[in-house]
């Protein structure tokens, strides 16, 4: 529930954990599926 403000509010109302999938330099971290890990966010978006 961290995609946008609506997702965030929905997550807060339902007490869902916020899971960050980005590193400080906007690459995909270990919380995402292995195929996307280490990819730049824009490259990962295209692959999805």
Beta strands, then each sheet from edge to edge (+ up, - down):
end
